[in-house]
Amino acid sequence: MRRPIIAGNWKMNNTASEGVALVNALKPLVKDANCDVVVCVPAIDIPAVAEAVKGSNIRLGAQNVHFAEKGAYTGEISAQMLKEYGVEYVIIGHSERRQYFGETDETVNKRTLAALAAGLTPIVCIGETLEEREGGLTEKVLDRQIEEGFKGIEDLTKLVIAYEPVWAIGTGRTATDEQANETIGYIRKKLAETFCPVCAQKVRIQYGGSMNAKNAKGLMAQPEIDGGLIGGASLKLDFAQVVNFDK
Ligand code: 13P
């Protein structure tokens, strides 16, 4: 009932020409996917990759968006700028942005509201660090990220949420299928309390963190997991195997 969504997060990888070559190689491999397929590319790759994905089932995403419509924000990119190139999705609040670029629940909230207002689909990232997990704080951290980050959202179903335990990102250490399912189940419960039970059932929640061609099938078989946000494995043709997890 929830259509799976597999998105690649290229992070700061692939020049525009490398990105076009990757997308062109992926197109025939993912064309029969039974899920939504998205690549979230560096901003400067967007024009070239937008051309490359035309006519395919690959949708285009960005990795960040500013919350103001326009103005004196040197170095930033607005939702309308993304829209003009056919961008449909935007990652917001990735843990790397929280860790290195001062992103907070408050700025995540502002970006998310701006993206929604512009008709973009935000892929909002939440998740705990290793220290927080080991300290038994996972639920508390997720509660805060949801309460603060999702404030004022009118239609939760317009979001995609990515649960990315920080300790599983780029480490090769994936959450077990059951751990990921259990935590995403908790997120859904919290969303049901904070928003409404029906929208919590409808909203798509991805898992992210060392997800790859080998472990995708097991993760995707879990009832709460509706997709993946893929880092390293989205830079290779392995991404097609993740997308085709059900084949
Ligand atoms: P990896 O798949 O490289 O662990 O990265 C996950 C991630 O951060 C996706 O946003």
Residues whose N, C-alpha, C, O or C-beta is under 5 A from the ligand:
A	BS01	13P	N9 A168 I169 G170 T171 G208 G209 S210 M211 L229 I230 G231 G232 A233
